[in-house]
Each structure stands twice: as structure tokens, then as C-alpha cells.
């Protein structure tokens, strides 16, 4: 009698399934056995990100965060201006949490205080720039340089790509030359590869 599962994420043998009515199921043995949890005070979670012991689930303006690999969760609220969230990212070590919205917004919280989500100035509006209208659909981290973190990339729905090398404080648009959505990004050293498909 469990609610319907809507998504699945694995890192090695550790897996997490999520779905309607705040359902969360975890496995530590590659899916041979599962532990179910529900009733996270949110109707549905449609964006989930797992990194190390940090788990972030988002449904509407509700955010549920676990720092103990899904054993327990705390509920928080995103800023109203965040819009509809389409993807989330937990940086290495669970240091920062990010989410992108379909109305051009990127929000950030520290893993130590997931209650304080900040709207990031993607279009450099504070310096007189124009508001970004990109409908963001993906978030990626490439590499990691200790406390400085890795490179962050935010992908839009029409091939747009924005890059940040300072934890999201500033974002720079990058011309990709394609209208296709960036599906994955990976890199090593100075080489970064972005993948699309038709």
C-alpha cells in the first residue's frame, strides 16, 4: 500500500526512490532490500538529488533535506520568487545545495543551514544587468578544489549554458552553438565536455 514511486537514484549500491505523498525508499544493497518512509509533509517530490550522505528533495516550494543518507529529513521552504524548480544539485561533501527554476532563477543554501535559501543574481541585476529569462532545466558540478568547490554549470531548455567558478556568486553565459538541451557535463583539468542529444 505504498504511494507510487516517481524517480530513482543510485550511487554504487546505495539507492533512493521517491514519489507521491513524500514517499522515500532507501537501499544499501543495490536494491535487494528497501526501507520505506513516507509522510514528509509534502504532497509530492519531483526533484531529488543524492550526494554522499546528503539528500535533497523538492516539491513545489517545499524542500526536504537529509544529512544522514535518508534516515531522517527536515522540511524547509524555498523563496516564492524561485518559481517552478526543475533540478537540484548537492556539491561534493554536501557543502552547498542549489536549485534551478524554469523562470531563470538559481537558489543556494549551505548544507549546514538548509533553512536559508538565497536567490542568486544570475543576470547580474545588482550591477545593472538584465534579468535572465532562461528556463533552467539542469545543474552540474565539474571537479572540486576543496573549499573553493568545483565549476558550476546551469543548463537551459534551449541550449543555454551558464558557468560559475565562485560557488554561484556570479554566472557567465557560454555560447554552446546548439539549441539542444545539455544532458550531461563532465570534465578533468581544463577540459570540459557537454553532451546533448536530438
Secondary structure, 3 states (H helix, E strand, C coil): CCCCEEEEEEECCEEEEEEECCCEEEECCCCCCCEEECCCCCCECCEEEEECCEEEEEECCEEEEECCCCCCCEEEECCHHHCCEEEEEECHHHCEEEEEECCCCEEEEECCEEEEEEECCCCCHHHCCCCCCCCEEEEEEECCCHHHCCEEEEEECCCCEEEECCCCCCCEEECCCCCCCEEEEEEECCEEEEEECC
